[in-house]
Amino acid sequence: QVQLVESGGGLVQAGGSLRLSCAVSGRTVSSYTMGWFRQAPGKEREFVARINNDADSVKGRFTMSRDNSKNTVYLQMNSLQPEDTAVYYCAVQNPQIVGLTTLPKDYDYWGQGTQVTVSS
């Protein structure tokens, strides 16, 4: 059974930082492409970052990393802005999907999400 449990969300002022964690069981994070997505109210789920065997994923203010010994992936978020407010989800890419993908439909296991709220 695959389980992903996110934590680390909360309320932060604009310009602040948060680090989200995603503890994984049933899958070895070093063997799969892992992704972070977010979904704001009334909007579609959108890709944030991913990591695979090659390297950490850095996208502007956000950095995704992993700790293989803890089977956990992280999302470091810096210089947060109110538009970053959303529920953040981690997910495991379907291994049958060839190549890297940013589409939610290509990820087959998801956590329950953690709320991030950025105040102005």
Residue pairs with C-beta under 8 A, 6 or more apart in sequence:
1 25
1 26
2 24
2 25
2 26
2 27
2 92
2 109
3 24
3 25
3 26
4 22
4 23
4 24
4 90
4 91
4 92
4 109
4 110
4 111
5 22
5 23
5 111
5 112
6 20
6 21
6 22
6 88
6 89
6 90
6 111
6 112
6 113
6 114
7 20
7 21
7 22
7 23
7 114
8 18
8 19
8 20
8 21
8 114
9 18
9 20
9 87
9 88
9 114
9 115
9 116
9 117
10 18
10 115
10 116
10 117
11 117
11 118
11 119
12 18
12 80
12 116
12 117
12 118
12 119
13 118
13 119
14 80
14 81
14 82
14 118
14 119
14 120
15 79
15 80
16 80
16 118
17 76
17 77
17 78
17 79
17 80
18 77
18 80
18 116
19 74
19 75
19 76
19 77
20 36
20 74
20 75
20 77
20 88
20 90
20 114
20 116
21 72
21 73
21 74
22 34
22 36
22 72
22 73
22 74
22 75
22 90
22 111
23 70
23 71
23 72
24 34
24 71
24 72
24 73
24 90
24 92
25 71
26 109
27 92
27 109
28 68
28 71
29 66
29 68
29 71
29 72
29 73
30 53
30 66
30 68
31 53
32 52
32 92
32 93
32 95
33 50
33 51
33 52
33 92
33 93
33 100
34 50
34 51
34 52
34 64
34 66
34 73
34 90
34 91
34 92
34 93
35 47
35 48
35 49
35 50
35 51
35 90
35 91
35 92
35 93
35 102
35 107
36 47
36 48
36 49
36 50
36 62
36 64
36 73
36 75
36 88
36 89
36 90
36 91
37 45
37 46
37 47
37 48
37 88
37 89
37 90
37 91
37 104
37 107
38 45
38 46
38 48
38 84
38 86
38 87
38 88
38 89
38 116
39 45
39 46
39 86
39 87
39 89
39 113
40 85
40 86
40 87
43 86
45 89
45 104
47 102
47 103
47 104
48 59
48 62
48 64
48 75
48 88
49 57
49 58
49 59
49 62
49 63
49 64
49 75
50 57
50 64
50 93
50 100
50 102
51 57
51 64
51 65
51 66
51 73
52 100
56 63
56 64
56 65
56 66
57 63
57 64
58 64
61 77
61 78
61 79
61 80
62 75
62 76
62 77
62 78
63 75
63 76
63 78
64 73
64 74
64 75
64 76
65 73
65 74
65 76
66 72
66 73
66 74
67 73
67 74
73 90
75 88
75 90
77 84
77 116
80 116
80 118
81 118
82 118
82 119
82 120
83 118
84 116
84 118
85 116
85 117
85 118
86 115
86 116
87 113
87 114
87 115
87 116
88 113
88 114
88 115
88 116
89 110
89 111
89 112
89 113
90 110
90 111
91 104
91 107
91 108
91 109
91 110
91 111
92 107
92 108
92 109
93 100
93 101
93 106
93 107
93 108
94 106
94 107
94 108
97 106
101 107
